[in-house]
């Protein structure tokens, strides 16, 4: 069987196995082991344990559990509701200000926690009931939080960017920087649509129904929010200032977040700290297992000459590079509909990176494009994790309404991809300016 036909067969069986409900990591190992055994012989399986271990034998991987602990410490406190309340108090007199404050709270909490589901849960628990009480339609209230939560995988520090960096052997520091301005671009597009939609629906007057806060009330909540924001700023400064590596920075950030959680939010009970460590360990092991399994899967593709054949086939198409990028975007978008971002990146990035670099695209710009596609997958069925998180928070709002409310934000993400394609410097300028200067 020729490599391209074999690749199609592998893709078919991979989809079948993953759709069967098997965990992603286990599914990748099953497919890789089965095809190596059948097409490369039993002796090829001897190297698999070593390959799995080698994939995880990286100092950079330490940053993943550390950033997850950092996010878990923040998520286990009232930092999300406090952040939401702080922005509401400052923006409540602005037409559509409650919707804007929800999106702003999502962006800031996403930067602190790095988790899309955690952002949806933390901000949505307060934001959705408050917006409904102030007269915002159900689909707007739910859809805006679902979309705002997706910012967690783009705005640094981002676990998704770390996974991309490990999969493609690119600089994690540059990847974080590449996500800053595109993240701000997405937040701006979301807010612009929110203000326009509020004006269009005439919901602005309902949002101003006699609610006002004194200056004392506006300032009194800031001490509960500012420490976490300072930690994020400190983490980014340490990372980009050349003071420490991503793993060291993540470890210090995790420790400081736990300290702030204990001091500010009195999170000192052993059961509370145990819950943080337990949940962080569970999520970290899941991600690391997928990384190890994806390494074995990538070895299988390379050993059977699938990766090289696909790259040669795409190169032989001799199409315009933007047509090629459009095809890749469709592939990523469809993959994101069915698989979690970490799995899509680990399986596709090593194959796609040589192709896009030969076509003249920047790998750090491409990381942002991949991430935005993964964000779209978080609010689109059938997987659409954020949709189900919101439905769990507000079960009386149907999935259909949540999907309708989030659709305009999907269009904002598509617009962001178009803008980044026209102006790639939005993603590449900052990492080039900071990292090259540091060198």
N, C-alpha and C positions, 0 to 999 in steps of 0.2 A: 504494500500500500504506500502511495506517495505521501510525503510529509503534510501537504495541504489537506488531503482527504483525511489523514489521520488526525490532523488538528481539528477538523470539523467534527470528527467522531468524539474526540476528547471534549470539545465544547458541549456537544449534545449530552454526553454522560455526566459532565460536571453540573449542567443545569438540572438534570433529572435528580442527581444525588442531593444537591443543595435544596431543591424544592421538596424533597421527601421529608424535610424537617430535621435532618441530621445537622448538628452544629457545624458551622462553616469550617473550622479548623479540621475537625474529623472528616468532613466531606472531602476536603482537598487531599488529605492523606490517603483516603480510600481510593480516590481516582488516580493519584500519582502512583501508589503502590500497585494497583491493578494493571495499569498500562505498562509500567516498567516490567512487571512480571511477565506479561503476555508478549510484549514486543522487544524486550531487551534481555530477557532471561532471568532466572532466579538469582544469579550471582550479582546482578545490579542492585538488589535489595540490601546487600551487605553494607553499603555506604550510607544508607538512609539515616540510621541513628546519629552518625557523625555529622551528616549534613544538617540535621535538625538542631543538634547542639551548636554547630558552627554558626548557624543563622542567629542564635541567641547570644553568642559569645561576643558581645559588643558593649563597650562602655557607654556608648550613646543611648543604648536601650534603657539605661537606668533612669533617664529623664522621663520615661513614660509613666512608671508607677509613682514617681515623685510629683509630677504635674497632676496625676489623678488624685493623689492624696491632698494636694493643694486645693483642687476643685471640690473634693468631698468635704474638706473642712469648712469651706465657704458655704457649700450647699446645705450642710447640716445645721447652720445657724439661721437667724432671721435676716441675714445680710441682703437676700433678694427682696423680701418685703420692705426692708428699710430703704434700700436703694430705690425701689419703686415709689415709696411714700415721699422720699426726699425730692425726687424729680416731679412728682405730682404737685407738691407744695410750691415749687418754683415755677411750674409751667401751667398751673391750673387756670389762670386768667387768659391764656392764649387760646384763640379758637382752635378746637381740635387738640388742645394741649394735653388732654388725658391720653389720647391715642399716641401722640408724639412722646409723652413721658414713658409710656409702656415700651415703645420701640427703643428709646434711649436706655431704659433700664435693662432691656434684653441685651443690647449691645455691650453695656458695661458689665453686666453679670456674666455674659458669655466670655468676655475677656478675662474675668476673674476665675471662672470655673472651667472653661474650655469644653463644656459639655452642653450639647443642644437639648437633650431631654431634661437635664437639670435646670436649664434656663427656662424652658417652657413651664416646668412644674413650679419653680420658685416665683416667677413673675406672674404666671397665669392664675395661681390660687388667689391672688389679690386683685390683679388687673382685670380679669374677665368679669367677675361679679360687679366691680366698681363701674366698668364701662357700660354694662347692661343696665345698672341702676341709673346711670346718667343719660340713657336714651340711645346709646349706640346699638345698631342692629347686631344680632347674635353672630352673624357670619363675619362682621368686621371685628368684633371683640375677639373671637376665637382665631380667625385667620391671621390677624396681625401678630398675635403671640406665637402662633405656630411658625410663622415666617421669621419673626425676630429671633426665635430660638436657634435657627439654622446658623446664625452668625457665630455660634460657638466653635465651629470647625474652621473658620477663616481668620478671625481676629486673634492675634497672638496673645499668650502662648497657646498653641493648637496641637493637640495630640495627632491629628490627621496630618499636619505638616511634618511632624517628627517621623511618622510612618513613611511618608513620601521620601523624606531625606534619607532614611535608612534603606528603603527599597531601591533608590536611584543613586545612592552614595553622593548626594549633594549636601551643601552646607545648611545645617538646620538654622543657624543664625540668619543667613541670607533668606531662607524661606519665611521665617517669622517676619522679617522686614518687608518682604515682598507682599505679605498679606495686609500690611497696615493701611495703605492708601486705598486698595480695592475694598477693604472692609469699611472704611469711611465712605467710599463711593456708594456701596450697597446701603449703608445706614441712611445716607442722604437721599437716595432714590426711594427708599421705604418711607421716609418722613415726608418727602415731597408728595408721594402718592397719598399718604394718610391725610395731609392737609387738604389736598385737592378733593379727595373723596368725602371728607367731612363737609367741606364747603358745598360740594355737589348735592349731598344728601340733606343739607340744612341741619346737620346734627350739632353744629357749633353752639347754637343757643342752648340746646339741652345740656351741653357739657359745661355751661357756665351758670348752672342753676343755683346761684346764690352761694357757691362755695368759695371761701377766701381764707387766707392764712396771714397771720401777722409776721413781721420780720423775725420776731423771737421764735415763732413756731418753725419758720424756714431754717433758722440756724441751729436750733436745738437738736435736730436729727443728724446733722452732718458728722459729729464725732463718732457715730456708730458706723458710718460708711467710709469716711476718709482713710482709716488705717488700712483697709483692704486695697483701696486704690493706690495708696503709697507703696504697698508691697508689690503690686503689679508694676508700677513705675520703677521701683528699685530692682525688680527681677529683670526688666527689659534693659535698664541701664547697666547692670552687671554683665548681662549677656553681650550687649553691643559695645560696651566700653572696653571689652577685652579683659575684664577683671576675672571672669571664671568661665568654665565650659557650660554647655547647656545642662549637663547632668548635675554639676555642682550648683548651678543657679537654681535648678528645680528643687534640689534637696533643701537649700536654705529657704526658698520660698514656701515649701511645704511646712517646714518647721515654724516659720513666722506666722503662717496662716493658722496653724494649730494654737500657737501662743495667743494670737489675737482672739481666736474663738474662745479660748479659756478665759482671758482677761475681760474682754468686752461683753461676751454673751454668756459667761459663767458656764461654759461647756466643760466642766471639770469632772463630772461623774464618770467612773470607769466604764459603765455601759455605753455612754455616749462616745467616748474615745474608741472603745472596742468596735462600735458600729462603723465609725469612720475607717478604721483599719480593715475591718472585715469586708466592707463594700469595695474599698479601694483594691484590696488583694484580689477579690473576685473579678473585678473588671480588668485589672492588670494582667492576671493570668489568662483571661480570655483573649485579650489583644496579643499577648506574647505567644500564646499557643497558635493563633492564626498566623503570626509572623513566621514562626518555625515551620508550620505546615506549608505556608506559601513558598518558603525557601525550597522545600522538597518538591513542591509542585513546579516551581520554576526550573529546578534541576531536571525534572522529567521532561518538560517541554524542550529544554536545550539538548538533553541527551538524545531525544528522538528527532532532533533537528526541526522542531516545529517553529520555535522562535525565529531562527534564522530564515526559514522558508517564508514565513509570514512577512518579515521585514523585506526580503528580496521581492516578494510578490507585490507589496505596496509600492516599493521603489520602482518596479517595472511598469506600474500603471501610468507613469509619466503624466500626472494630472497637475493642475495648478496647486500650489501649496495651500491656498485658502480653501480649495475644494477638499483637499486632503484633511485639513483641520476641521472642516464642517462634518466630514464623515466620522472623524475621531470624536467630535462632540456628540454626535448622534449615538455612537457606540457607548460613550461614557454615560450619557443621559439614560439610555435604556438599561444599562447595567445598574445604575443607581436606583432605578425603579424597583429592583428585585434583591439587591445585595447591599449590605452595610458598607459605608465608605472605606473602612480599613481593608475589607476583602477586595473591593474593586481596585484600590490603589496597589495593593500588594501583587495582585494577579496581572494587572495591565501596565503599570508604570514601567517595569523593566523592559517590556516589549516595545512600548510606544516611545520611550525616551530616545533611543537611537534614531528612530524614524523622524521625530520632530526636530531633532538637532541637525540631521542631514538636510531637512527641509528649510533650515535657517531660523527656527523658532528658539527663543530663550527657554531653558529648562525651568527657570524660576517663574517666569511668566506662565508657562504651561502648568506649573503646580497650582497657581491661582485659578486657572481655567478649570482644571480637574476638580478643585475644591468647590467651586461654584456649582458645577454639575452635580456634585455629591450633595450640596445643599438643596438643590431642586429635588433630588431623590428623597430627601427627608420629609417633604411635604406633598409628595405625590404617591398615589396608590400603585401597586398593592401593599408594599411594605410601609412607606410613609410613617416612620416611627413617631415623628412629632404630632401627626394627626391623631394617633391613638393616645398619646400622652395628654393632649388637650381634651379628647373625648373622655378620658378618665377623670380629668379635673371637673369638666362640665358635661356630665352624661346626658343631660337633657338637650344638649346641642348636637344635632345629628352630624355624622361624618360628612354627609353631603354639604351641609351648611359650612362646616369647617373648610372643606375643600374649595367651595365657591369663594369663601373669604380669603383664602390663601392664594388663589389663582392670580390676582393682580400682582402679587409679590413675586410669583414665579416669572411673570413677564418682566418685572424689574430686574430679576437676575439674568434673564436672557438679554435684556438691554445692557446690563453691566458687561456681559461677555462681548457684545458688539463694541461697546465703548473701549474696552481693554484691547480688542483686536485692532481698532483704529489708533488708539493711543497706548501702546504697550509700555511706554515709559511710566505710566501710573503704577505699574507693578515693579518695574526694573530700576527706576531712578534711585529710590531710597537705599536698597541694598548695595547698589554700585557706589553711591556717594558715601555711605557709612563704612562699609566693609573694605572698599579699596583705600579709603583714607586711613583706616586703622592699620592696614598693611604698610 
